[in-house]
């Protein structure tokens, strides 16, 4: 049995297929910049204020004592090891609750429980560039649904059942990538940020980013990045061919030099 997003159920064996994200449908979707949120300090802001740089969107609920705090803590640990991008200056992170009962106060409490409170004191954000927020209009179904995130309440589990996923958005607010699981690593995050930031980086830096983005592809079945072996083989063949041509030209010029010497 498939349940509507957010609909409670008493089933002891809920159908988890409702939580699957239809990625082909939502990749490239643009989020509404005018969506209003309230962060853990009580400040009201528009989602569009988080755009302009790649954005990692984390959908959690602040009353969770399981995977939601784990996702946020693991993400903080992994991001601390990312060297290519700097939080705040190169990208941003936004944790948003999908529980309509949450508030800026529960967001601040979530920060304290996860040990992510920054140096600004109680209720401050984890780091510059990372905000924890709730939706001002409490329309959590519409917001979560805009990125294909499905969830529902289980009376049997006394908890929300939902996917554990990071949603990577482009600087323009379009969905670029989904990364699943509570365990993540710096390399995967770097590659996903490169994907999200592709348009901007392609016009500024960095041949390195372009090569990285090309040489690694995302394996949807395994949920991770892997080397793009066909592309690498093609590049290797091209480089070999160019090398042979160059060697041949060098040999020809040397031979002609001897003949005229």
C-alpha positions as CSV (number, residue, x, y, z in Angstrom):
1,X,0.0,0.0,0.0
2,X,1.3,3.4,-0.9
3,X,0.5,6.3,1.3
4,X,0.3,10.0,0.5
5,X,3.2,12.2,1.4
6,X,3.0,13.0,5.1
7,X,-0.1,10.8,5.7
8,X,0.1,8.8,8.9
9,X,-0.3,5.0,8.8
10,X,-0.7,2.3,11.5
11,X,0.9,-0.4,9.3
12,X,3.7,-2.3,10.9
13,X,5.3,-2.9,7.5
14,X,4.9,0.3,5.5
15,X,5.6,0.3,1.8
16,X,8.9,2.2,1.6
17,X,8.6,2.5,-2.2
18,X,6.7,5.8,-1.5
19,X,10.0,7.3,-0.4
20,X,11.8,6.7,-3.7
21,X,12.8,9.9,-5.6
22,X,11.8,10.0,-9.2
23,X,15.2,11.5,-10.2
24,X,14.6,11.9,-14.0
25,X,11.5,13.9,-13.2
26,X,13.1,16.3,-10.7
27,X,16.7,16.7,-12.0
28,X,16.9,20.2,-13.4
29,X,13.8,21.4,-11.6
30,X,14.1,25.0,-10.3
31,X,13.0,25.7,-6.7
32,X,10.9,28.8,-6.0
33,X,13.3,31.6,-4.9
34,X,10.4,33.4,-3.2
35,X,9.9,30.6,-0.7
36,X,10.0,32.1,2.8
37,X,11.9,30.5,5.7
38,X,12.7,31.3,9.3
39,X,16.1,30.2,10.7
40,X,17.2,29.0,14.1
41,X,17.8,32.6,15.3
42,X,14.3,33.7,14.2
43,X,15.4,35.6,11.2
44,X,13.0,35.5,8.2
45,X,14.6,35.1,4.7
46,X,13.9,34.0,1.2
47,X,15.2,30.8,-0.3
48,X,16.6,32.8,-3.2
49,X,19.0,34.5,-0.8
50,X,20.8,31.1,-0.5
51,X,21.2,31.0,-4.3
52,X,24.2,32.4,-6.3
53,X,26.4,29.6,-5.2
54,X,26.0,25.8,-5.1
55,X,23.6,24.9,-2.3
56,X,23.4,21.6,-0.4
57,X,19.8,21.1,0.8
58,X,19.2,18.7,3.7
59,X,15.6,17.8,4.5
60,X,15.4,16.7,8.2
61,X,13.0,17.0,11.1
62,X,14.2,18.4,14.3
63,X,12.4,16.0,16.6
64,X,14.3,13.1,15.1
65,X,16.7,11.2,17.4
66,X,18.0,8.9,14.6
67,X,19.2,9.5,11.1
68,X,18.4,13.3,10.8
69,X,21.0,14.4,13.4
70,X,23.4,11.7,12.0
71,X,23.0,13.1,8.5
72,X,23.8,16.6,9.6
73,X,26.7,15.6,11.8
74,X,28.2,13.4,9.2
75,X,27.8,16.1,6.6
76,X,29.6,18.6,8.8
77,X,32.5,16.1,9.4
78,X,32.8,15.3,5.6
79,X,32.6,19.0,4.6
80,X,35.5,19.8,7.0
81,X,37.7,17.6,4.8
82,X,36.6,19.2,1.5
83,X,39.6,21.2,0.2
84,X,38.5,22.4,-3.2
85,X,35.4,24.4,-2.0
86,X,35.0,26.5,1.2
87,X,31.7,26.7,3.0
88,X,30.2,30.1,2.8
89,X,32.5,31.6,0.2
90,X,32.1,28.8,-2.5
91,X,28.9,27.1,-1.5
92,X,26.1,27.0,1.1
93,X,24.2,24.5,3.1
94,X,20.5,24.7,4.1
95,X,18.8,22.3,6.5
96,X,15.0,22.6,6.3
97,X,12.5,20.7,8.5
98,X,9.7,18.8,6.8
99,X,7.7,18.6,10.1
100,X,5.1,21.4,10.2
101,X,5.3,21.3,14.0
102,X,8.9,22.5,14.0
103,X,9.9,26.1,14.7
104,X,13.0,28.3,15.0
105,X,13.2,27.2,18.6
106,X,13.3,23.5,17.7
107,X,15.8,24.3,15.0
108,X,18.0,25.9,17.6
109,X,17.6,22.9,19.9
110,X,18.5,20.6,17.0
111,X,21.8,22.6,16.6
112,X,22.6,22.2,20.3
113,X,21.8,18.4,20.3
114,X,24.0,17.8,17.3
115,X,26.9,19.8,18.7
116,X,26.8,22.0,15.6
117,X,26.4,25.4,17.3
118,X,28.9,27.9,16.2
119,X,31.0,30.4,18.1
120,X,28.2,32.9,18.1
121,X,26.5,31.3,21.1
122,X,23.2,29.6,21.7
123,X,21.0,29.5,18.6
124,X,23.7,30.6,16.3
125,X,24.3,28.8,13.0
126,X,26.7,25.9,12.6
127,X,29.1,27.8,10.4
128,X,28.8,30.8,8.1
129,X,27.0,29.7,5.1
130,X,25.0,26.9,6.8
131,X,21.4,27.7,8.0
132,X,18.9,25.6,9.8
133,X,15.3,26.7,9.1
134,X,11.6,25.9,9.0
135,X,9.1,27.0,6.3
136,X,7.3,30.2,7.2
137,X,4.1,29.0,5.6
138,X,4.4,25.5,7.0
139,X,3.6,24.1,3.5
140,X,6.1,21.3,3.9
141,X,4.4,18.9,1.5
142,X,4.8,21.4,-1.4
143,X,8.4,22.3,-0.6
144,X,9.5,18.7,-0.1
145,X,7.6,17.6,-3.2
146,X,9.4,20.2,-5.3
147,X,12.5,18.1,-5.1
148,X,10.7,14.8,-5.1
149,X,11.3,14.1,-1.4
150,X,8.5,11.8,0.0
151,X,7.9,11.2,3.6
152,X,5.1,9.9,5.9
153,X,4.4,9.3,9.6
154,X,4.3,5.8,10.9
155,X,2.4,5.2,14.1
156,X,4.1,1.8,14.4
157,X,7.6,3.4,14.3
158,X,6.5,6.6,16.1
159,X,8.6,8.5,13.6
160,X,8.7,9.9,10.1
161,X,9.9,7.5,7.4
162,X,11.8,9.3,4.7
163,X,14.9,9.0,2.5
164,X,18.3,10.1,3.8
165,X,19.4,12.3,0.9
166,X,21.4,15.4,0.1
167,X,20.0,17.5,-2.7
168,X,22.6,19.6,-4.6
169,X,21.3,22.7,-6.2
170,X,23.0,24.9,-8.9
171,X,23.7,28.6,-8.2
172,X,20.4,29.2,-10.1
173,X,18.5,27.0,-7.8
174,X,18.1,24.0,-10.0
175,X,18.4,20.4,-8.8
176,X,21.7,19.0,-9.9
177,X,22.3,15.8,-8.0
178,X,21.1,13.5,-5.2
179,X,23.5,11.8,-2.8
180,X,22.0,9.1,-0.5
181,X,23.0,7.7,2.8
182,X,24.2,8.8,6.3
183,X,27.8,8.0,5.3
184,X,29.6,10.4,3.0
185,X,33.1,11.3,2.0
186,X,34.9,14.5,0.9
187,X,35.6,13.2,-2.6
188,X,32.0,12.5,-3.3
189,X,30.9,15.9,-1.9
190,X,33.6,17.7,-4.0
191,X,32.5,16.0,-7.2
192,X,28.8,16.7,-6.5
193,X,29.6,20.4,-5.8
194,X,31.6,20.5,-9.0
195,X,28.5,19.2,-10.8
196,X,26.3,21.8,-9.2
197,X,28.7,24.6,-9.8
198,X,29.6,23.6,-13.4
199,X,28.2,26.7,-15.2
200,X,30.1,29.2,-13.0
201,X,33.4,27.3,-12.8
202,X,33.4,26.7,-16.5
203,X,33.6,30.5,-17.0
204,X,36.2,31.2,-14.3
205,X,38.6,28.6,-13.1
206,X,39.4,25.8,-13.8
207,X,40.5,23.3,-16.2
208,X,40.9,21.1,-13.1
209,X,37.2,21.2,-12.3
210,X,36.2,20.6,-16.0
211,X,38.5,17.5,-16.1
212,X,37.3,16.3,-12.8
213,X,33.6,16.6,-13.8
214,X,34.3,14.8,-17.1
215,X,36.4,12.0,-15.7
216,X,34.0,11.1,-13.0
217,X,30.4,10.0,-13.6
218,X,27.6,9.2,-11.1
219,X,26.6,5.5,-10.8
220,X,22.9,5.7,-10.0
221,X,22.7,2.0,-9.1
222,X,25.5,2.2,-6.5
223,X,24.8,5.7,-5.4
224,X,28.4,7.0,-5.8
225,X,30.8,8.6,-8.2
226,X,33.1,6.4,-10.2
227,X,35.8,7.0,-12.9
228,X,34.3,7.4,-16.3
229,X,36.2,4.5,-17.9
230,X,34.9,4.9,-21.4
231,X,35.8,8.6,-21.5
232,X,39.3,7.9,-20.0
233,X,39.9,5.2,-22.6
234,X,38.9,7.6,-25.3
235,X,41.1,10.3,-24.0
236,X,44.0,7.8,-23.6
237,X,43.5,6.7,-27.3
238,X,43.4,10.3,-28.4
239,X,46.6,11.2,-26.5
240,X,48.4,8.1,-27.8
241,X,47.4,9.1,-31.4
242,X,48.6,12.7,-30.9
243,X,51.9,11.4,-29.4
244,X,52.5,9.1,-32.3
245,X,51.8,11.9,-34.8
246,X,54.1,14.2,-32.9
247,X,56.8,11.5,-32.8
248,X,56.4,10.9,-36.5
249,X,56.6,14.6,-37.3
250,X,59.8,14.9,-35.1
251,X,61.4,12.0,-36.9
252,X,60.5,13.4,-40.3
253,X,62.0,16.8,-39.5
254,X,65.2,15.1,-38.1
255,X,65.5,13.0,-41.2
256,X,65.1,16.0,-43.5
257,X,67.6,17.9,-41.5
258,X,70.2,15.2,-42.0
259,X,69.5,15.1,-45.7
260,X,70.1,18.9,-46.1
261,X,73.0,18.8,-43.7
